[in-house]
Amino acid sequence: MVKKLLSYVGEYKKWVLLAPVLMVIEVLCEITLPRLMAAIVDVGIAGSDMEAIVKNGLLMLLLAVVGMAAGVLSAWVATQGGQGFGANLREAMFQKIQDFSFADIDRFSSASLITRTTNDVSQIQMTLTMATRMVVRVVTMLAGALFMAFSISARLAQILLVAIPVLALGVGVIMGISNKLFGVLQEKIDRLNSTVQENLIAIRVVKAFVRAGYEKTKFKAANDDLTRVGIAVAMRINLISPIMTIVLNLVTLAVLYLGGIQVMEGTMGYGDLSSFISYIAQILMSVMMVGMMFIMSSRAAACARRIVEVLDTTPDIQDPPGSHDRELPQPRGQVEFRDVSFKYQASGAGDDVLEHISFTVRPGQLVALVGGTGTGKSSLVNLIPRFYDVTAGAVLLDGMDVRDYPLEELRARIGMVLQNNVLFSGTIRENLLWGNPGASEEELIQAARDAQAYDFITALPGGFDARLEQGGTNVSGGQKQRLCIARAMLRKPAVLILDDSTSAVDSTTEAAIRASFAQNLKDTTVILIAQRISSVRHADQILVLDDGAIVGQGTHQELMETNQVYQEIYHSQTEAVDDGDSASTPAKLTGPLSGNNQEGVGE
């Protein structure tokens, strides 16, 4: 695991290697200073030797300057290496996440992936910075101070044979108790991030339903859990300080007592005793820092496991071997489902969302999917671009199994307007060019016209260069839908999938958009999920889904004559119209056969 993470040091390796060298220089300077001070006391002051005082004093000043310079430079170099390592690791994780399938993201959760990419990487980054400086400092200081202490008085240094094990045992016990809590702490951060993320994404719904109080209570519970675990960890770590203080004071008293006897006997000088006490403090401080580093390393290890778990994950959906060398069929837009079954937990747990689905869509056809909430309409269309893989059966595009396509080529042939309309912060132009980065200005304008978005775009300050807030929060629901449709149409795909993407526009606008498909995308296969019968009645083929299975297939007229489920949907809407629920537009699906809930409002 450590070897894998260190491979991301990359081009910053020279900084990571230089920092320890500079730290060794700083520590050697610090270790030498007490001996020079002892020489000043025992030789210069005791013997009234001004030359010795000046000589050793200037040498102390020189070493102090060199040590300070080496320390500052070491900190700068270690920061360069640590920050670069963190940047490389975050980039590697982000690139890995981009390859994840929907199932992979569902398994980790977006909040946890955010925590792992930010908080967890920061912990590892700090640990590397600490390792390049503090580990070297502690090891060098401990070895050097021990050597100096024994060279001054081996008899007094034997006190350390008792003090060091006692201190190490105390720190070790605390570390063992705290170790398990670090993994729990990161999980609590995941939960808090998830709560905040969900609230911010759905803030309009929260306000609309006056649920701020409930959300505050939910956040408080997550925040209190994190605080409780954080306090538990901190309290255990804080025990190290009093243990260190007690051991240091006891050792100092013992050294003063026994060393005082040696001074009185004339076997040790005052300066030697003073420098010995300094070395004792350095040694015990180094032991304590070793314990602190182990504790920090324990938390870093918990973070490292979470990071490596992401990096080692093999995406559920990836390019098949040899797919880039395979000859692909010409893009025509024929879609075929052959006895397809699907469940979200492919391991075997859970029920099938789709069961034994078979149908064929010929190139250029408009096919509609209708059915109640939870009948599997969105799940079905998500199988075409391989957002998920089938559990059984096969989905074919232009006669080839979609699992045999390179993912990039497969998805390049498909334009998709998802159920949740997603826009990014930036200009309208930048958002539309997601569909085709190389599109000309004329193509951009035509796509906007086809999606009935041109008029409101040009009415905005800046037109196509008007800025959108994150998520498109500064435009209405209907405008968001039309921008997303324009983005997909700009791609000129072989297959265009519209997942309930006209729910927030009026019937007249919807009819105009549908007419543009026939005129400008006449060779494109369109698969439409809709709630209103008026949206699908002109489709070449309508598939009726119920409980994950196709229970009806045909034109509007055929289904009205033969399919009870479709008839119920139709009558539920026309009855609502007759009751005065709508003056011009059939009502959306209601009751147990109703479609998905809507976002946004019509314009």
LOSE-901737 format. One record per residue (C-alpha): x, y, z. Coordinates in steps of 0.5 Angstrom, whole numbers, padded with zeros to 4 digits, always signed. Example, Ala and Ser with C-alpha at 12.3 -4.5 7.8 and 13.67 -1.06 7.14 Angstrom:
+0025-0009+0016
+0027-0002+0014
This chain:
+0000+0000+0000
+0006+0005+0002
+0009+0003-0004
+0003+0004-0009
+0002+0011-0006
+0009+0013-0006
+0009+0012-0013
+0005+0018-0014
+0011+0023-0011
+0013+0023-0019
+0017+0029-0021
+0017+0032-0014
+0022+0026-0012
+0028+0031-0011
+0024+0035-0006
+0022+0029-0002
+0030+0027-0002
+0033+0033-0001
+0028+0035+0005
+0031+0030+0010
+0039+0032+0008
+0037+0039+0010
+0034+0036+0017
+0040+0032+0019
+0044+0038+0018
+0039+0042+0022
+0039+0037+0028
+0047+0036+0028
+0047+0043+0029
+0042+0043+0035
+0046+0037+0038
+0053+0040+0038
+0050+0047+0041
+0050+0044+0049
+0057+0041+0048
+0059+0048+0046
+0056+0051+0052
+0059+0046+0056
+0066+0048+0054
+0064+0056+0055
+0062+0054+0062
+0067+0049+0064
+0073+0052+0060
+0072+0059+0059
+0068+0061+0065
+0071+0057+0070
+0078+0058+0067
+0077+0065+0066
+0079+0064+0059
+0076+0069+0054
+0079+0066+0048
+0075+0060+0049
+0068+0064+0051
+0069+0068+0044
+0071+0062+0040
+0066+0057+0042
+0060+0063+0043
+0062+0065+0035
+0062+0058+0033
+0055+0057+0037
+0052+0063+0033
+0055+0060+0026
+0051+0053+0028
+0045+0057+0030
+0045+0061+0023
+0046+0054+0019
+0041+0050+0023
+0036+0055+0022
+0037+0056+0015
+0037+0049+0014
+0031+0048+0018
+0027+0053+0014
+0030+0051+0007
+0028+0044+0009
+0021+0046+0011
+0020+0049+0004
+0023+0043+0000
+0018+0039+0004
+0012+0043+0003
+0014+0043-0005
+0014+0035-0005
+0008+0034+0000
+0004+0039-0004
+0006+0036-0011
+0005+0029-0008
-0002+0031-0006
-0004+0034-0013
-0002+0028-0016
-0006+0023-0012
-0012+0028-0012
-0011+0028-0020
-0010+0020-0020
-0016+0019-0016
-0021+0024-0020
-0019+0020-0026
-0020+0014-0023
-0027+0016-0021
-0028+0019-0028
-0028+0012-0031
-0033+0009-0025
-0039+0006-0028
-0046+0009-0024
-0046+0002-0020
-0039+0004-0018
-0041+0011-0016
-0047+0008-0012
-0043+0003-0008
-0038+0009-0006
-0043+0014-0005
-0041+0021-0008
-0040+0024-0001
-0035+0019+0001
-0031+0020-0006
-0031+0027-0004
-0028+0026+0003
-0023+0021+0000
-0021+0026-0005
-0020+0032-0001
-0020+0030+0007
-0016+0023+0006
-0011+0026+0001
-0010+0032+0006
-0008+0027+0011
-0003+0023+0007
+0000+0029+0004
+0001+0032+0011
+0004+0025+0013
+0009+0025+0008
+0011+0032+0009
+0012+0030+0017
+0016+0024+0014
+0021+0027+0010
+0022+0032+0016
+0020+0030+0023
+0022+0022+0022
+0029+0024+0020
+0029+0029+0025
+0027+0025+0031
+0031+0019+0029
+0037+0023+0028
+0036+0027+0035
+0035+0021+0039
+0041+0017+0036
+0045+0024+0037
+0043+0026+0044
+0044+0019+0046
+0051+0018+0044
+0052+0025+0047
+0049+0023+0054
+0053+0017+0054
+0059+0020+0052
+0058+0025+0058
+0056+0020+0063
+0054+0013+0062
+0052+0012+0069
+0047+0018+0069
+0045+0016+0062
+0043+0009+0065
+0037+0013+0068
+0034+0013+0060
+0034+0005+0060
+0028+0006+0065
+0025+0013+0063
+0024+0011+0055
+0021+0004+0056
+0016+0007+0061
+0014+0013+0056
+0014+0009+0050
+0009+0004+0054
+0005+0010+0055
+0005+0013+0048
+0004+0006+0045
-0002+0004+0050
-0006+0011+0048
-0004+0009+0040
-0007+0003+0041
-0014+0005+0044
-0014+0011+0039
-0012+0007+0033
-0019+0004+0031
-0022+0011+0032
-0019+0014+0026
-0023+0010+0021
-0029+0011+0025
-0027+0019+0025
-0027+0019+0017
-0033+0015+0016
-0037+0021+0021
-0034+0026+0016
-0037+0022+0010
-0043+0022+0013
-0043+0030+0015
-0041+0031+0008
-0047+0027+0005
-0052+0031+0009
-0049+0038+0007
-0048+0036+0000
-0056+0033+0000
-0058+0039+0003
-0055+0044-0001
-0057+0040-0008
-0064+0040-0005
-0064+0047-0002
-0070+0049-0006
-0074+0043-0004
-0072+0044+0003
-0075+0051+0003
-0081+0050-0001
-0083+0044+0004
-0081+0048+0010
-0076+0043+0012
-0071+0047+0015
-0072+0045+0022
-0072+0038+0020
-0065+0039+0016
-0062+0042+0022
-0064+0037+0026
-0061+0032+0021
-0054+0036+0021
-0054+0037+0028
-0054+0029+0029
-0048+0028+0024
-0044+0034+0027
-0045+0031+0034
-0043+0024+0032
-0037+0027+0029
-0035+0032+0035
-0036+0026+0039
-0031+0022+0036
-0026+0028+0035
-0027+0029+0042
-0025+0022+0044
-0019+0022+0039
-0017+0028+0042
-0018+0026+0049
-0013+0020+0048
-0008+0024+0045
-0008+0029+0050
-0006+0024+0055
+0001+0024+0052
+0003+0031+0054
+0002+0030+0062
+0005+0023+0061
+0011+0026+0058
+0011+0032+0063
+0011+0027+0069
+0017+0023+0066
+0021+0029+0064
+0020+0032+0071
+0022+0025+0074
+0028+0024+0070
+0031+0031+0071
+0030+0031+0078
+0034+0024+0078
+0039+0027+0074
+0040+0033+0078
+0041+0029+0084
+0045+0024+0082
+0049+0029+0077
+0050+0034+0083
+0053+0028+0087
+0058+0027+0081
+0059+0035+0081
+0061+0035+0088
+0065+0029+0087
+0069+0033+0082
+0068+0027+0077
+0063+0032+0072
+0063+0039+0071
+0057+0044+0071
+0057+0045+0064
+0057+0038+0063
+0051+0037+0067
+0047+0043+0064
+0049+0040+0057
+0047+0033+0060
+0040+0035+0062
+0039+0039+0055
+0040+0032+0052
+0035+0028+0056
+0030+0033+0054
+0032+0032+0047
+0032+0025+0048
+0025+0024+0051
+0022+0029+0047
+0024+0025+0041
+0021+0019+0044
+0014+0023+0045
+0015+0025+0038
+0016+0018+0036
+0009+0017+0039
+0006+0022+0036
+0008+0020+0029
+0005+0013+0030
-0001+0016+0032
-0002+0021+0026
+0001+0015+0022
-0005+0011+0024
-0010+0016+0022
-0006+0016+0015
-0006+0009+0015
-0014+0009+0015
-0014+0014+0010
-0009+0011+0006
-0014+0004+0006
-0019+0008+0003
-0015+0012-0002
-0012+0005-0005
-0019+0002-0005
-0021+0007-0010
-0015+0007-0014
-0015-0001-0014
-0022-0001-0016
-0023-0004-0023
-0029-0001-0026
-0035-0005-0027
-0036-0002-0034
-0030-0001-0038
-0027-0002-0045
-0027-0010-0047
-0020-0013-0049
-0019-0011-0057
-0025-0007-0058
-0020-0001-0061
-0018-0006-0066
-0025-0009-0068
-0028-0006-0074
-0035-0003-0072
-0041-0002-0076
-0043+0004-0079
-0048+0009-0074
-0055+0008-0077
-0058+0008-0070
-0062+0001-0070
-0063-0001-0062
-0065-0008-0060
-0066-0011-0054
-0065-0019-0053
-0068-0022-0047
-0065-0017-0043
-0066-0018-0035
-0063-0013-0030
-0062-0012-0023
-0058-0006-0020
-0054-0011-0015
-0051-0016-0020
-0048-0020-0015
-0055-0024-0014
-0058-0020-0009
-0064-0016-0010
-0070-0017-0015
-0070-0016-0022
-0071-0009-0024
-0072-0011-0032
-0074-0018-0034
-0074-0021-0041
-0074-0015-0045
-0074-0016-0052
-0076-0011-0058
-0072-0008-0064
-0072+0000-0066
-0071+0001-0073
-0066+0007-0075
-0070+0013-0075
-0076+0011-0071
-0079+0015-0066
-0080+0010-0060
-0084+0012-0054
-0083+0009-0047
-0089+0010-0042
-0091+0006-0035
-0092+0008-0028
-0086+0010-0023
-0081+0005-0022
-0083+0001-0028
-0076+0001-0030
-0076+0006-0036
-0070+0010-0034
-0066+0003-0032
-0068+0001-0039
-0065+0007-0043
-0059+0007-0038
-0057+0000-0041
-0056+0003-0048
-0050+0007-0047
-0047+0002-0042
-0048+0006-0036
-0050+0000-0033
-0049-0007-0036
-0055-0012-0037
-0055-0018-0032
-0058-0023-0037
-0059-0022-0045
-0056-0017-0049
-0057-0010-0052
-0055-0009-0059
-0053-0002-0063
-0053-0003-0070
-0052-0011-0070
-0046-0011-0065
-0047-0012-0057
-0046-0005-0054
-0041-0009-0049
-0036-0010-0055
-0036-0003-0057
-0030+0002-0054
-0034+0006-0049
-0032+0013-0052
-0034+0011-0059
-0041+0008-0056
-0043+0014-0052
-0041+0018-0058
-0046+0015-0062
-0051+0017-0057
-0054+0023-0055
-0058+0023-0048
-0062+0028-0044
-0062+0025-0037
-0068+0026-0032
-0065+0031-0028
-0063+0036-0032
-0055+0038-0031
-0052+0044-0033
-0045+0047-0031
-0043+0054-0029
-0040+0057-0035
-0043+0061-0041
-0049+0058-0045
-0044+0057-0051
-0040+0053-0046
-0045+0048-0044
-0048+0047-0051
-0041+0045-0054
-0041+0039-0049
-0045+0036-0054
-0040+0038-0060
-0034+0042-0058
-0032+0043-0065
-0039+0045-0067
-0040+0052-0072
-0043+0058-0070
-0049+0056-0075
-0050+0049-0072
-0050+0052-0065
-0056+0057-0067
-0059+0051-0071
-0059+0047-0065
-0062+0052-0060
-0067+0054-0065
-0069+0046-0066
-0070+0046-0058
-0074+0052-0058
-0069+0055-0054
-0066+0061-0059
-0071+0066-0057
-0070+0066-0049
-0062+0065-0050
-0062+0072-0055
-0066+0075-0050
-0061+0074-0044
-0056+0079-0043
-0050+0077-0047
-0054+0072-0051
-0050+0065-0052
-0045+0068-0047
-0049+0069-0042
-0047+0066-0035
-0050+0060-0032
-0050+0059-0025
-0048+0052-0022
-0053+0047-0024
-0057+0052-0028
-0060+0055-0022
-0061+0062-0026
-0066+0059-0031
-0073+0056-0030
-0074+0049-0031
-0077+0049-0038
-0071+0053-0040
-0066+0048-0037
-0069+0042-0041
-0069+0046-0047
-0062+0048-0046
-0060+0040-0045
-0064+0038-0051
-0060+0043-0055
-0054+0040-0053
-0056+0033-0054
-0058+0035-0061
-0052+0039-0063
-0048+0032-0062
-0052+0030-0068
-0052+0023-0065
-0055+0016-0068
-0059+0015-0062
-0062+0021-0058
-0065+0019-0051
-0070+0023-0048
-0071+0021-0041
-0078+0025-0039
-0074+0031-0042
-0080+0036-0044
-0084+0035-0038
-0083+0043-0036
-0085+0046-0042
-0092+0047-0045
-0095+0043-0051
-0094+0048-0056
-0087+0048-0055
-0086+0040-0054
-0090+0040-0061
-0085+0044-0064
-0079+0041-0061
-0082+0034-0064
-0083+0037-0071
-0075+0039-0071
-0073+0032-0070
-0077+0030-0076
-0074+0036-0080
-0067+0036-0078
-0066+0029-0074
-0070+0025-0079
-0064+0020-0079
-0063+0019-0072
-0067+0014-0068
-0071+0018-0062
-0073+0014-0056
-0077+0018-0051
-0080+0017-0044
-0086+0021-0043
-0091+0022-0038
-0097+0025-0043
-0100+0021-0048
-0100+0027-0052
-0093+0027-0052
-0092+0020-0055
-0099+0018-0059
-0095+0020-0066
-0089+0015-0064
-0088+0010-0069
-0088+0005-0063
-0090+0005-0056
-0087+0001-0051
-0092+0000-0044
-0088-0002-0038
-0091-0005-0032
-0087-0008-0026
-0080-0009-0030
-0084-0012-0036
-0086-0010-0043
-0094-0011-0043
-0096-0007-0049
-0092-0006-0056
-0095-0002-0062
-0098+0005-0064
-0103+0009-0060
-0109+0007-0064
-0107-0001-0063
-0105+0000-0056
-0112+0004-0055
-0115-0002-0058
-0111-0008-0054
-0108-0006-0048
-0111-0005-0042
-0105-0001-0038
-0105+0004-0044
-0112+0005-0044
-0112+0006-0036
-0107+0011-0037
-0110+0015-0043
-0117+0015-0039
-0114+0017-0033
-0111+0023-0037
-0117+0025-0041
-0122+0024-0035
-0117+0030-0031
-0118+0034-0037
-0126+0033-0037
-0126+0035-0030
-0122+0042-0032
-0116+0040-0029
-0113+0043-0035
-0115+0047-0041
-0111+0045-0046
-0106+0040-0044
-0107+0033-0042
-0106+0031-0035
-0099+0028-0033
-0100+0020-0031
-0103+0020-0024
-0104+0014-0019
-0100+0007-0019
-0099+0008-0026
-0096+0015-0026
-0089+0017-0029
-0084+0020-0025
-0085+0026-0021
-0083+0033-0024
-0078+0038-0023
-0078+0045-0025
-0084+0049-0027
-0087+0050-0034
-0086+0057-0037
